[in-house]
């Protein structure tokens, strides 16, 4: 397999785990002499997503998508998201008898239910039909694999994540204002309702709470929590230095499938405090690199005692090179899966 076309509704200028994972995977694959092409919203006119205008929905037609897939002339088709582009690409692939894989990045049903009165069973039923229609669905963790299997998802494949240990590392000093009292408890990520950030902001903690990131809830939370330091979105070394300026990384999400930010914080030598749910259970588990507790305040306070070098060590086992190899192996295995289906 020498070329892969990735269809994704999530793309720059969005800053999130999906975009970062796809970009880094593509970089590693190209180093393995695999050509990677992307079909993204940048090729189309877009409209803002209701309730989340930072996400743009592409105005595309099936005929144009089919032409773009054909013009890419790639050996394999991977559909990363369940948005307008992903849905049309999957429909075209099924009609044309083309092998394709998908990936499950976001607990979309939980995100929808946080905004609209839609039963989880409806959303999961729709997602199950979408992902089961391909020759493999890539998932980041065992917890997610077990959850989706119980909901009737099939052909699940493991695709973990990585972290750049050269960028995300301990740094000397702090980039935060000297006036902020310590210890520093930090959240990094989208500032949106599904991230459960208010569970963090409501904690009674010593020192200062810091929120790094942008999103639809940012301005409201700024008004309601004047004691919290909001930095806005950060990228690259500036982001890494913000992580390294924290004493504890607090991850309040109950709906993430993995949480790339967990690895980034750990790689910077910052212990994690989180709920014992999917994502933290898989990354932190019994490594001792953080504290998981149903009482997030207890977890945050206890994480202050975790050695920073222990946190860093826990992240070193995750690399983007290994992540890309898993991705490529899954693309190849998709052809075996189709042959097995035909034989059955």
C-alpha positions in Angstrom: 0.0 0.0 0.0 1.6 3.2 -1.2 -1.1 5.9 -1.0 -4.0 6.7 1.3 -6.8 9.3 1.0 -8.1 10.5 4.3 -11.5 12.2 4.3 -12.1 14.4 7.3 -14.7 17.0 8.3 -12.3 18.2 11.1 -9.4 20.2 9.8 -7.5 23.4 10.3 -8.1 26.1 11.6 -9.7 23.8 14.3 -7.4 22.9 17.1 -8.3 19.5 18.5 -7.1 16.0 19.0 -8.6 14.7 15.7 -6.8 17.3 13.6 -3.5 16.8 15.5 -3.7 13.0 15.2 -4.4 13.0 11.5 -1.6 15.5 10.8 1.0 13.6 12.9 0.0 10.2 11.4 0.3 11.6 7.9 3.8 13.0 8.7 5.0 9.6 10.0 3.4 7.7 7.0 5.1 10.0 4.5 8.4 9.1 6.3 7.5 5.4 5.5 7.1 6.3 1.8 3.3 6.3 2.0 1.7 9.1 0.1 -1.1 10.7 2.1 -3.8 12.9 0.6 -6.6 14.8 2.5 -10.1 15.6 1.4 -11.2 18.4 3.9 -13.6 21.3 4.2 -11.0 23.6 2.7 -12.1 22.5 -0.7 -15.7 23.6 -0.3 -17.9 26.4 0.8 -19.0 25.9 4.4 -21.6 26.8 7.0 -21.1 27.1 10.7 -22.4 24.2 12.8 -25.4 25.1 14.9 -24.4 25.6 18.6 -20.7 25.3 17.6 -19.8 27.9 14.9 -16.1 27.0 15.1 -16.9 23.8 13.3 -17.7 24.3 9.6 -20.0 22.0 7.7 -19.1 21.5 4.0 -21.5 22.2 1.2 -20.5 19.4 -1.2 -22.2 17.2 -3.7 -21.8 13.4 -4.1 -20.7 13.9 -7.7 -17.9 16.2 -6.7 -16.8 14.0 -3.9 -16.7 11.0 -6.2 -14.5 13.0 -8.7 -12.1 14.0 -5.9 -11.8 10.5 -4.7 -11.0 9.3 -8.2 -8.6 12.1 -8.9 -6.6 11.3 -5.7 -5.9 7.9 -7.2 -5.1 6.4 -3.8 -4.8 2.8 -2.9 -6.9 3.1 0.3 -9.7 5.3 1.5 -10.0 6.2 5.2 -12.9 8.2 6.6 -12.0 9.9 9.8 -15.3 11.7 10.7 -19.1 11.3 10.5 -19.8 14.7 9.1 -21.1 15.7 5.7 -17.8 14.8 3.8 -17.5 11.5 5.7 -21.1 10.5 5.2 -21.0 11.2 1.4 -17.6 9.5 1.0 -18.8 6.3 2.7 -22.0 6.2 0.7 -20.0 6.6 -2.6 -17.5 3.9 -1.5 -20.3 1.4 -0.7 -21.9 2.1 -4.1 -18.7 1.7 -5.9 -17.5 -1.4 -4.0 -14.5 0.4 -2.7 -12.8 -0.8 0.5 -12.6 1.8 3.3 -11.9 2.1 7.0 -13.3 4.6 9.5 -12.2 5.8 12.9 -14.1 6.6 16.0 -12.6 9.8 17.5 -15.5 11.4 19.4 -18.3 10.1 21.6 -20.7 11.9 19.3 -24.0 10.7 21.0 -22.9 12.1 24.3 -21.9 15.4 22.7 -25.3 15.6 21.0 -27.2 14.8 24.2 -25.3 17.6 26.0 -26.9 20.0 23.6 -30.2 18.5 22.4 -32.8 16.1 23.7 -31.8 13.2 21.5 -31.8 9.7 23.0 -28.4 8.0 23.0 -29.8 4.9 21.4 -30.8 6.8 18.3 -27.4 8.4 17.8 -25.5 5.1 18.5 -27.8 3.2 16.1 -26.9 5.7 13.3 -23.2 5.6 14.1 -23.3 1.8 14.3 -24.7 1.6 10.7 -22.1 4.0 9.5 -19.0 2.4 11.0 -20.1 -1.2 10.4 -20.5 -0.5 6.7 -16.8 -0.3 6.2 -14.1 -3.0 6.5 -12.7 -1.7 9.8 -13.3 0.9 12.5 -10.3 2.2 14.3 -10.5 3.0 18.1 -7.9 4.4 20.4 -8.3 2.3 23.6 -9.5 -1.0 25.0 -12.2 0.8 27.0 -13.7 2.2 23.8 -13.4 -1.1 22.0 -15.3 -2.9 24.7 -17.9 -0.2 24.9 -18.6 -0.2 21.2 -18.6 -4.0 21.0 -21.3 -4.1 23.6 -23.3 -1.7 21.4 -23.0 -3.9 18.3 -20.0 -2.3 16.5 -18.0 -4.8 14.5 -14.5 -5.0 12.9 -12.9 -2.8 15.5 -9.2 -2.2 15.2 -6.8 -0.6 17.7 -5.2 2.7 16.7 -3.5 4.3 19.7 -2.0 7.8 19.8 1.4 9.3 20.3 3.1 12.4 21.6 6.1 14.4 20.5 8.6 13.9 23.3 10.9 16.6 21.9 8.3 19.3 21.9 6.3 18.3 24.9 8.9 18.1 27.7 9.8 19.7 31.0 10.8 23.4 30.5 12.6 25.6 33.0 10.6 28.4 34.5 7.0 29.4 33.9 5.3 31.4 31.1 2.4 32.3 33.4 2.2 35.7 35.1 4.3 35.8 38.3 1.4 37.3 40.1 -0.6 34.0 39.9 -0.2 32.1 43.2 0.7 28.4 43.1 0.1 25.6 43.0 -1.2 25.8 39.3 -4.0 23.5 38.4 -4.5 23.6 34.6 -7.0 22.5 32.0 -6.0 22.4 28.3 -8.5 21.8 25.4 -11.7 23.0 23.8 -13.8 25.2 26.0 -17.1 23.6 25.3 -20.0 22.1 27.2 -19.1 18.4 26.5 -15.7 18.9 28.2 -17.3 19.3 31.6 -15.0 22.2 32.4 -17.2 23.7 35.1 -16.6 20.5 37.2 -13.0 21.8 37.3 -13.8 25.4 37.8 -16.2 24.7 40.7 -13.5 22.9 42.7 -12.2 24.5 45.9 -8.4 24.3 45.3 -5.4 26.3 46.6 -3.4 28.4 44.2 -4.7 29.2 40.7 -6.9 27.5 38.1 -5.7 28.0 34.5 -7.7 27.2 31.3 -5.8 27.0 28.1 -7.9 26.8 24.9 -10.8 28.4 23.0 -14.3 27.5 22.2 -18.0 28.5 22.4 -18.1 28.6 26.3 -14.9 30.8 26.7 -16.5 34.2 27.0 -19.3 33.1 29.4 -16.8 31.2 31.6 -14.5 34.2 31.7 -17.4 36.3 33.0 -18.6 33.8 35.5 -15.1 32.9 36.9 -13.0 36.0 37.2 -10.7 34.2 39.6 -9.6 31.8 36.8 -6.8 32.7 34.4 -7.9 32.1 30.8 -5.1 32.2 28.2 -7.0 31.4 25.0 -5.7 28.8 22.5 -2.0 28.0 22.4 0.0 25.9 19.9 3.5 24.5 19.4 6.2 25.3 21.9 4.1 28.0 23.6 1.5 25.3 24.4 4.2 22.9 25.7 5.6 25.7 27.9 2.1 26.3 29.3 1.7 22.6 30.2 5.1 22.6 31.9 4.1 25.7 34.0 1.4 23.6 35.7 1.7 21.6 38.9 -1.3 19.4 38.1 -3.2 18.8 34.8 -6.9 18.5 35.6 -9.0 16.5 33.0 -12.7 16.8 33.9 -14.1 15.3 30.7 -16.5 12.3 30.9 -16.9 11.9 27.2 -13.5 11.8 25.5 -12.4 8.6 23.8 -8.7 9.1 24.6 -7.5 12.6 25.4 -4.3 13.5 23.5 -3.8 16.3 26.1 -3.2 13.6 28.8 -0.1 12.4 27.0 1.0 16.0 26.3 0.7 17.0 29.9 2.5 13.8 31.1 5.3 14.3 28.6 5.9 17.8 30.1 6.2 16.1 33.5 2.8 17.2 34.8 0.8 14.6 36.8 -2.9 14.2 35.9 -6.1 14.4 38.0 -9.2 12.9 36.3 -12.3 10.9 36.8 -11.9 7.1 36.4 -13.5 7.0 33.0 -12.6 6.0 29.4 -9.4 7.8 28.4 -7.9 8.4 31.8 -8.4 4.7 32.7 -6.5 3.7 29.6 -3.7 6.3 29.7 -3.2 6.7 33.5 -4.6 3.3 34.8 -2.2 2.0 37.5 0.9 3.8 36.2 1.0 6.1 39.2 1.4 9.0 36.8 -1.7 10.6 38.1 -4.7 10.2 40.4 -8.2 9.0 39.3 -11.1 9.5 41.6 -14.8 10.1 41.4 -14.1 13.1 43.7 -12.1 15.3 41.3 -11.0 17.6 44.1 -9.4 14.7 46.0 -7.7 13.6 42.8 -6.3 17.1 42.1 -4.9 17.5 45.6 -3.4 14.0 45.7 -1.8 14.5 42.2 0.4 17.3 43.8 2.4 14.5 45.4 3.1 12.6 42.1 6.8 13.0 41.1 7.1 14.9 37.8 9.7 12.5 36.4 7.2 9.6 37.0 4.6 11.5 34.9 7.1 12.0 32.1 8.2 8.4 32.1 4.6 7.2 31.6 4.3 9.2 28.3 7.5 7.9 26.8 5.9 4.6 25.7 3.6 6.5 23.3 5.1 7.5 19.9 3.6 8.8 16.7 5.8 6.4 14.7 4.1 3.4 16.4 0.7 5.0 16.1 1.2 5.4 12.3 2.4 1.8 12.0 -0.8 0.7 13.7 -2.9 2.9 11.3 -1.1 1.5 8.2 -1.5 -2.1 9.4 -5.2 -1.5 9.9 -5.6 -0.2 6.4 -3.9 -3.4 5.0 -6.0 -5.6 7.3 -9.2 -4.1 5.8 -8.6 -6.1 2.6 -8.4 -9.3 4.6 -11.6 -8.4 6.4 -13.4 -8.0 3.1 -12.1 -11.3 1.8 -13.2 -13.0 5.1 -16.7 -11.6 4.7 -16.9 -12.9 1.1 -15.8 -16.3 2.2 -18.4 -16.4 4.9 
